[in-house]
Structure formats: structure tokens, C-alpha cells
Amino acid sequence: MAGDAAPKKKFGQHFLTDRNILGAIADAAGVGPGDIVIEVGPGRGSLTQILAERAERVVALEIDHDLIDVLRPSIAANVELLHADARRADAAALLGGCVPYKLLGNLPYYAAMPILRTFLESACPPTAAAILVQREVANAMCAEPGSMSLASLGVQLFGRPRTVRLVRPGSFVPPPKVTSAVVAIDVYDRPAEGVDDTAAFFYLARAGFSARRKQLRNALAGGLGVPPAEAEALLAGAAIDPKRRAESLSMAEWAALYRAWRRWTAKG
């Protein structure tokens, strides 16, 4: 494909060249006949070629206009190559309606979470995703209670992530300075634990993580702008020890806290 395209630092481009790992990304999302795929960042087209061989339709989003010009002459007939910023993408508009699709790509490190959240939080989320990200980002996505963060909640509210394999710097051109990881996400039909307003959920979560070193009682008081006694009562309503810290709560506990907060605000 576009083997002579030079990587650009401003776009965080590191082209994956290991065909085994390219295949592992497609495998992680179970891409097969009849599938529709949105690929983020086709780069030189190595993963695009594999997806075109396996899927029915591939919509590839590339932010670098120069790469578009290099790629276009060699793409398969079932690939639509679009000049677009995936952070502002509208899946339904891209696909001509909200149809089932899978999200794949080698995401630029600087924009990985914004891109992923754009799709997961949309009215037309993917059914599954397989992405290549920095290992630290992968660890945050897949974190368990004790190491949770807003990034963890931003993925786990919408699906079940798992790290498929690590990818060493030598698998890229140019080699990044960090290890990467392939993350697969089984996306839920609806947000986890009955969360019915994701914007409200993340407002609460940001308040809880606003002072990570503090106990939840104090972090929520500061983040929500309420007296500590009210924050403690809110936590009691969710059966959560006010001395715990935000990173220690599970997804289920965050959902319980969200429901208690919704009841609490409804009364106010």
C-alpha cells in the first residue's frame, strides 16, 4: 500500500508494520464476512488491506490529507477513504444510518481517549472495538478497583475491555518510545449498571476524582460544592465508606453512588 508515506510527528504517526499484530487487531474484534468497519487512522494502509479482505465494508478515517492522496489509488473497492478528524466523527452520518459496525485502529497516543469516547458515547456506538494504544492507556482502560480513574470509567461504563497483547516499539516505523497494547472492547447494548444519563454520571465521577488523594467525603464535597456532611450522607445512601478514595470504587459502586446522587438531587 502506501509504503513511501513519511510519518508526521504533528499527527503522532507511528506506522505498524508487523503483519502478525495487524492480524491480531482484526482478530480481536472478530472481523469477518458481512461486517462493517470504521477504521481510525489507516496510515499506510496495512491494517486497511487486512480489513478489506475480511469485511464487507470499511470506512477509513484519515486526518492527514497527504496520506489520503497516497492511499487512494491502491485501496480496495469496498473501502471508503475519508479525510476526517475521528474526534469529531458521527458514525451514523459516516455509515448512512445507525447500522451495526466495529471500530478498529492504531490510535494516535495524544487523541486515543477522545476518539474512543466519541464513538462509545455516541447515539450510534460500535458493537465491538479493537484498538492499539499506549500500554499505560490500556492499563487505565482495563483497571480494576484500587487503580480506577476517569479513563477506566469512560470505557467500562460502555463495555468490557481486555488487553489482548503487548506490542514492542520495534513493530512500528518510526519506533515510539513506549510499549503499546492491543485492547479489545465488547461494547454493551446500553451503559452498564442501569446508568440512564451518562453526562450526569461523568459530572459526578469528575467530582469524585477531583482530589484523588482525598477521601471521597472531602473530594465530593469540593467537587459538588456541598458541605462535607452532605457528601457523607450521599455516600451512606450508596452504602459506601466515606473514607474510601475514588480509585477504590468498582463500576457497580460508582453506579450505586450515581443512583443515590440522582435520588438526592431529585429531593433538592
Helices and strands as residue ranges (DSSP letters): G 9-11, E 15-16, H 19-28, E 36-40, H 46-54, E 57-62, H 65-71, G 72-74, E 79-83, G 86-88, H 91-95, E 102-106, G 109-111, H 112-120, E 128-134, H 135-141, H 150-156, E 159-167, G 169-171, E 172-173, E 180-187, G 192-194, H 198-208, H 216-224, H 228-237, G 246-248, H 251-267
